[in-house]
């Protein structure tokens, strides 16, 4: 296996001319590591002595210790580098002006997971917008999309449902790397950012993460494995319901359930809906925290047997439709607040269009919902190619 080099490694090994003498800021998290699993901030401090001025952290914190949404991270001083850490998740989502006065370039090294609702991309968009206003350059040190960059799925987010789990129109599974997505946001939203992407070297966009030769470091506390990331573009919808998405277990998002579910009954219902590339295995678990903590949950584990044919978004919508129909007195859509939104339903923010929930409430077949978004998805794909960096 030929190991790829992340954008971080490419940047450290051969810095571009604009990095010479520049005052640097760094947005990173625990998955921001180099070849020997050293943190990006260690590598930067050593490679550019005296140039690194400030660190920024996304959701879950610089150290990755914050478990859930709406758990903000405080600002603090990093003991490793003795630099200030500015949190960009919580009451403040964008870099404060004083922090931007300290830097010429903000370096971004985050492991994204290829799903619209993952908040790291929203943080990058906020950084780009603020940096543009302050005349600060943004450089994304790119990393592979761990679930591949060839498959795209889902309805396009409508602007009226924009939020921190989806600031701009995208399908749920967008196929971009974070660097490609930053290019897309900068152009389509006219952010005006002085943006540069340092590509990963050697990645083919059809490759999943294990083909990169890179170590899997949790990008967030509840994506412990590549398998959890593969199902995440669908299973994240469970955050908008009263079903457990497996938080509080060792296999979050792969496992899901609730005390009121009856797996055999659901299986009978699901047998009428073709679900390519996945097997639903009956599973039981007791979450140690979060929804249904300490209670026996009945449900399933998703075992993906063919990633190329598996449709995570379609699969979870099909499951929600079946469960919504079978358990009308027990199933419920989660109520606000969610990701600092206090009025709109979380499920509508997650799907990016209230029509998806309304369709499920009416009993619309998931095949019809999927057919309904194909035209807009096709239009999105017409422009998608313009922002790609990596070939198949």
GIMO-V365406 format. One record per residue. N is the residue number from 1. RES is the residue in three letters. OMEGA is omega in degrees with one decimal (NA if undefined). NEAR is the number of other ideal C-beta (glycine too) atoms within 10 Angstrom. Layout:
n res omega near
N RES OMEGA NEAR
N RES OMEGA NEAR
//
This chain:
n res omega near
1 UNK 176.2 7
2 UNK -177.1 7
3 UNK 176.4 13
4 UNK 175.3 19
5 UNK 178.5 20
6 UNK 175.9 29
7 UNK 176.5 25
8 UNK -178.5 26
9 UNK 178.2 21
10 UNK -178.0 19
11 UNK -177.9 23
12 UNK -178.3 22
13 UNK -175.3 12
14 UNK -174.8 9
15 UNK 175.4 14
16 UNK -175.2 13
17 UNK -176.6 6
18 UNK -179.9 13
19 UNK -176.1 21
20 UNK 177.3 9
21 UNK -177.5 9
22 UNK 172.3 19
23 UNK -170.4 16
24 UNK 165.4 22
25 UNK -177.9 27
26 UNK 172.4 29
27 UNK -174.2 27
28 UNK 179.1 23
29 UNK -173.5 25
30 UNK 179.4 19
31 UNK 177.7 25
32 UNK -176.1 27
33 UNK 177.3 22
34 UNK -172.8 19
35 UNK -178.4 15
36 UNK 178.5 7
37 UNK 171.1 8
38 UNK -178.4 14
39 UNK 178.8 24
40 UNK -177.8 28
41 UNK 174.0 21
42 UNK -178.0 14
43 UNK -178.8 22
44 UNK -178.8 28
45 UNK -179.4 21
46 UNK -175.8 12
47 UNK -177.5 15
48 UNK -174.7 19
49 UNK 178.1 8
50 UNK -176.4 9
51 UNK -179.4 17
52 UNK -171.9 22
53 UNK -173.1 17
54 UNK 177.2 21
55 UNK 176.6 27
56 UNK -179.9 24
57 UNK 176.8 25
58 UNK 174.9 28
59 UNK -178.2 26
60 UNK 172.1 24
61 UNK 178.0 21
62 UNK -176.2 25
63 UNK 176.4 15
64 UNK -172.6 19
65 UNK -175.7 11
66 UNK -167.7 20
67 UNK -163.1 14
68 UNK 175.6 14
69 UNK -178.6 18
70 UNK 168.5 13
71 UNK -173.4 13
72 UNK 176.9 16
73 UNK 177.5 21
74 UNK 167.7 9
75 UNK 177.0 14
76 UNK 176.9 15
77 UNK -177.6 10
78 UNK -177.9 17
79 UNK -177.3 7
80 UNK -175.9 12
81 UNK -174.4 17
82 UNK 178.1 8
83 UNK 175.7 18
84 UNK 176.6 15
85 UNK 179.9 20
86 UNK 179.6 22
87 UNK 177.1 21
88 UNK 175.5 25
89 UNK -178.2 26
90 UNK 178.3 15
91 UNK 178.4 7
92 UNK -177.4 13
93 UNK -175.9 21
94 UNK 179.1 17
95 UNK 177.0 25
96 UNK -176.9 12
97 UNK -178.5 10
98 UNK 179.5 9
99 UNK -179.7 22
100 UNK 177.6 21
101 UNK -176.7 11
102 UNK -170.7 15
103 UNK 171.9 23
104 UNK -177.2 17
105 UNK 169.1 20
106 UNK 175.0 26
107 UNK -180.0 29
108 UNK 174.5 29
109 UNK -179.5 28
110 UNK 173.4 22
111 UNK 176.8 27
112 UNK -178.4 27
113 UNK 170.1 25
114 UNK -177.4 26
115 UNK -173.3 26
116 UNK -171.4 27
117 UNK 177.8 25
118 UNK -164.7 25
119 UNK -178.6 22
120 UNK 180.0 24
121 UNK 177.3 28
122 UNK 176.7 25
123 UNK 178.4 24
124 UNK 178.1 26
125 UNK 177.7 22
126 UNK 178.6 21
127 UNK -179.7 26
128 UNK -179.0 25
129 UNK -180.0 19
130 UNK -179.3 22
131 UNK 179.0 24
132 UNK -180.0 18
133 UNK -177.3 14
134 UNK -179.2 13
135 UNK -179.3 9
136 UNK 179.2 23
137 UNK 173.5 19
138 UNK 178.0 25
139 UNK 178.1 24
140 UNK 175.6 28
141 UNK -163.0 28
142 UNK 175.6 29
143 UNK -180.0 26
144 UNK 167.1 27
145 UNK -171.9 31
146 UNK 179.5 25
147 UNK 176.7 24
148 UNK -178.0 21
149 UNK -177.8 25
150 UNK -174.3 14
151 UNK -179.0 20
152 UNK -174.9 17
153 UNK 169.2 19
154 UNK 176.7 27
155 UNK 178.7 24
156 UNK 177.4 19
157 UNK 176.9 24
158 UNK -174.2 16
159 UNK -178.6 10
160 UNK 178.7 10
161 UNK 177.4 20
162 UNK 179.8 15
163 UNK 179.1 20
164 UNK 173.1 20
165 UNK 176.3 26
166 UNK -175.4 24
167 UNK -174.0 21
168 UNK -176.7 17
169 UNK 176.8 19
170 UNK 167.5 26
171 UNK -177.5 23
172 UNK 175.3 29
173 UNK -166.6 23
174 UNK 176.2 25
175 UNK -178.5 21
176 UNK 157.8 26
177 UNK 179.8 28
178 UNK 178.1 26
179 UNK 177.3 27
180 UNK 179.2 25
181 UNK 176.9 26
182 UNK 176.7 28
183 UNK 179.1 21
184 UNK 179.4 22
185 UNK -176.2 24
186 UNK -177.8 21
187 UNK -172.8 13
188 UNK -179.7 14
189 UNK 177.3 15
190 UNK -177.9 9
191 UNK 177.4 20
192 UNK -177.0 12
193 UNK 169.7 24
194 UNK -169.6 15
195 UNK 171.4 21
196 UNK 175.7 17
197 UNK 173.5 22
198 UNK -172.8 24
199 UNK 166.3 19
200 UNK -176.8 24
201 UNK 173.0 14
202 UNK -178.7 16
203 UNK 170.8 25
204 UNK -167.9 15
205 UNK 176.9 19
206 UNK -175.1 14
207 UNK 169.3 19
208 UNK -166.5 18
209 UNK -175.3 22
210 UNK 178.8 11
211 UNK -177.1 16
212 UNK -174.2 22
213 UNK 179.2 12
214 UNK 176.6 22
215 UNK 174.3 11
216 UNK 172.6 16
217 UNK -175.7 14
218 UNK 174.3 17
219 UNK 173.3 24
220 UNK -169.5 26
221 UNK -175.4 16
222 UNK 168.3 21
223 UNK -172.7 23
224 UNK -175.2 17
225 UNK 172.9 15
226 UNK 179.4 15
227 UNK 178.0 17
228 UNK 178.0 21
229 UNK -179.0 27
230 UNK -178.9 27
231 UNK -173.3 28
232 UNK -178.8 28
233 UNK 173.9 30
234 UNK -172.4 27
235 UNK 175.9 25
236 UNK 177.7 23
237 UNK -179.2 25
238 UNK 174.5 26
239 UNK 179.5 23
240 UNK -178.3 23
241 UNK 173.5 21
242 UNK 173.4 15
243 UNK 173.8 27
244 UNK 174.5 26
245 UNK 176.5 27
246 UNK 172.1 28
247 UNK -175.5 22
248 UNK 172.5 21
249 UNK 178.7 23
250 UNK 179.7 11
251 UNK 179.8 18
252 UNK -179.4 25
253 UNK 171.1 28
254 UNK 175.4 24
255 UNK 170.8 26
256 UNK 179.0 29
257 UNK 177.7 28
258 UNK -179.3 21
259 UNK -174.0 13
260 UNK -178.3 16
261 UNK 176.3 20
262 UNK -172.6 12
263 UNK -178.8 17
264 UNK -179.7 8
265 UNK 178.5 13
266 UNK 178.6 21
267 UNK 179.0 13
268 UNK 178.8 12
269 UNK -175.8 15
270 UNK -179.9 19
271 UNK -179.3 9
272 UNK -177.0 9
273 UNK 178.1 15
274 UNK 177.7 9
275 UNK -175.5 18
276 UNK 169.7 12
277 UNK -178.5 16
278 UNK 173.6 21
279 UNK 175.5 11
280 UNK 178.7 18
281 UNK 178.6 13
282 UNK -176.9 13
283 UNK 179.5 20
284 UNK -178.3 13
285 UNK 174.6 21
286 UNK 178.9 14
287 UNK 177.4 21
288 UNK 175.4 11
289 UNK 178.7 12
290 UNK -173.9 17
291 UNK 175.6 20
292 UNK -179.0 20
293 UNK 177.8 13
294 UNK -179.9 9
295 UNK 178.9 12
296 UNK 177.4 12
297 UNK 175.9 24
298 UNK -178.9 17
299 UNK -173.2 26
300 UNK 162.1 22
301 UNK 177.7 20
302 UNK 176.0 27
303 UNK -178.0 14
304 UNK -177.4 16
305 UNK 179.3 10
306 UNK -175.8 9
307 UNK -175.5 16
308 UNK -179.5 11
309 UNK -178.6 12
310 UNK 177.8 22
311 UNK -173.4 21
312 UNK -177.3 29
313 UNK 177.5 26
314 UNK -176.2 22
315 UNK -177.8 24
316 UNK 175.9 24
317 UNK 177.8 23
318 UNK 177.9 24
319 UNK 179.2 26
320 UNK 178.4 23
321 UNK -179.7 22
322 UNK -178.3 20
323 UNK 177.4 25
324 UNK -179.5 18
325 UNK -175.7 13
326 UNK -173.5 16
327 UNK -176.7 17
328 UNK -178.6 10
329 UNK -177.0 6
330 UNK 179.8 13
331 UNK 178.5 17
332 UNK 170.2 12
333 UNK 178.9 16
334 UNK 179.3 17
335 UNK 176.5 10
336 UNK 6.9 13
337 UNK 176.4 13
338 UNK -178.9 22
339 UNK 175.4 20
340 UNK 171.7 16
341 UNK -171.9 16
342 UNK -175.8 7
343 UNK -175.0 6
344 UNK -178.7 15
345 UNK 178.4 18
346 UNK -177.7 22
347 UNK 179.6 20
348 UNK 175.4 22
349 UNK -178.1 24
350 UNK 179.8 27
351 UNK -179.0 28
352 UNK -179.4 26
353 UNK -179.6 22
354 UNK -179.5 16
355 UNK 178.7 17
356 UNK 177.2 25
357 UNK -179.3 19
358 UNK 176.8 11
359 UNK 178.3 19
360 UNK 178.8 23
361 UNK 179.5 13
362 UNK -177.5 9
363 UNK 178.1 9
364 UNK 179.7 15
365 UNK -177.7 14
366 UNK 176.2 23
367 UNK 177.6 12
368 UNK 176.4 9
369 UNK 180.0 21
370 UNK 178.9 18
371 UNK -176.7 10
372 UNK -178.7 15
373 UNK -174.4 20
374 UNK -178.0 10
375 UNK -179.5 10
376 UNK 177.2 15
377 UNK 177.1 17
378 UNK 178.2 9
379 UNK 176.1 11
380 UNK -177.5 19
381 UNK 177.3 12
382 UNK 179.6 9
383 UNK -177.2 11
384 UNK -175.6 18
385 UNK -175.4 7
386 UNK -172.4 11
387 UNK -176.9 19
388 UNK 179.1 16
389 UNK -170.8 16
390 UNK 177.9 20
391 UNK -179.0 9
392 UNK NA 10
//
